[in-house]
Amino acid sequence: MPPVTVHPPDEHNTSLVAHVHPPGWVNPTPAARYNLVVIGAGAAGLITAAGAAGLGAKVALIERELMGGDCLNVGCVPSKALIRSARAATAVRDVGEFGVEVAGGYRVNFAAVMERMRGLRASIAPNDSAARYRELGVDVFLGQASFSGPDTIEVGGQTLTFRKAVIATGARAAQPNIPGLADAGCLTNETVFTLTELPRRLAVIGAGPIGCELAQAFARFGSEVYLIEALHGIIPNEDRDAAEIVWKSLARDGIRLLCCGKDLQVSRAPDGKRLNVDSHGQHYAITVDEILIGVGRQPNVEGLNLEAVGVTYDSQAGVHVNDRLQTSNPRIYAAGDICSRYKFTHAADAMARIVIQNALFFGRAKASALTIPWCTYTDPELAHVGLSPRDAEERGIAIQTFEQSLAHVDRAIVDGDTDGFVRVHVRAGTDRIVGATIVAAHAGEMISEITLAMTAGLGLGRIAKSIHPYPTQSEAIKRVADAYNRTRLTPRVKSLFEKLMAWRR
């Protein structure tokens, strides 16, 4: 395959490529037969390969582009590096609220922000490197994989024979069919991190997690940002009260939202790129320097020759799997974004562990048994796990909801983080948690307590018995649990207690 270049080709990206797609890499001589051949070295593929090799299996791992997949190269790592810099800029901007004076204002050096991101990404790359996986006992092959027979895969002119195979080729940014977009050009999460100059004007199409996170970051860096969404509001799949809190924060950062967008068209203009869109009955014509697309993900199924091995798939959902992550070919499994609606690194990790159990050890682990939280890393963050009220209603599950506003949590008050809440849903008449939403500065950290409780079958009553340090924002979870306990003090129980206390006086 031709050499891989990551732009800009500076020392950091050169180091990155040297680890995750080494220019001089020579594919090994294939073993006579592999217990497992894994296609794709993103989160799901890496964890499957390392876990299987660690358990004694003979494993081959194939990657055509950069090991580490989206998460390391164009997803979690670079985006969170930018978000951290954006939070730092906002902390300086708002420092006066805390009684701190900074003379002369501040300026964001966007080139330095991006270089910091590239340096951090390169420093993490050894964890996902070809050399490290070779040391773990994995045969690493760089090149395009293609099924060639019932138990064979071709890569780089060589044939790999497998007993079981795993498809973990992930997904890429979806390209919406917007008139004029292809001609005008756009950025996606795969290209936005190559920027070295801050776009003065930026349009973000799609107000899902990726769109909102990057729109807020660029607004805080100083871009004039327009956020365009076909549906109403932002983050349409989340709790509407939670999304509204996030939207108010984005609006404070100067983002202009054009939701319920219709008839969007793009064209080239002498001074940039022109977008025409109707929003809430009004027509808008805006000119920007760059357009960033964040409208979902498209599975990477091309080039694998899946038809040759009877693996069914489609262009939207990707590879079809059963609850044990087995494809329509019982010898071939799939994990991660290629087959899951939960397109998160941590979900890919959990699915990879299921594949190892089921493919190598006759396990019967089920993907449906997973409790998967997620988080949108805006400021404040929005985290969720389990069922929403709408989900519960669709499944015929009666729920009771307990909520604690951060406006009444001491640590949130002194931190200046009062815009948010903890909302927990339990099965009606019990303390069994079925879902939760948290909006807070560090909601992604806080949601794990709820996830652990759900996974371990612990209810709000047990959380109420757990001592939480004071003052912390996670005390809001304890207060939700206390609110549940108070419902157990029914008028009848309270009357009995009053009689007992009167008798004991």
Secondary structure, DSSP 8 states (H G I E B T S, - for coil): ------SS-SHHHHHHHHHHS-TT-------S-EEEEEE--SHHHHHHHHHHHHTT--EEEEESS-TTHHHHHTSHHHHHHHHHHHHHHHHHHTGGGGT---TT-----HHHHHHHHHHHHHHHGGGG-HHHHHHTT-EEEES--EEEETTEEEETTEEEEEEEEEE---EEE-----TTHHHH--B-TTTGGG--S--SEEEEE--SHHHHHHHHHHHHHT-EEEEE-SSSSSSTTS-HHHHHHHHHHHHHTT-EEE-S-EEEEEEEETTEEEEEEEETTEEEEEEESEEEE-S-EEE--TTS-GGGGT--EETTTEE---TTSB-SSTTEEE-GGGT-S---HHHHHHHHHHHHHHHHS-----GGG----EEE-SSSEEEEEE--HHHHHHTT--EEEEEEEGGG-HHHHHHT--S-EEEEEEETTS--EEEEEEEETTHHHHHHHHHHHHHHT--HHHHHHS---SS-TTHHHHHHHHHHHHHTS-HHHHHHHHHHHHHH-
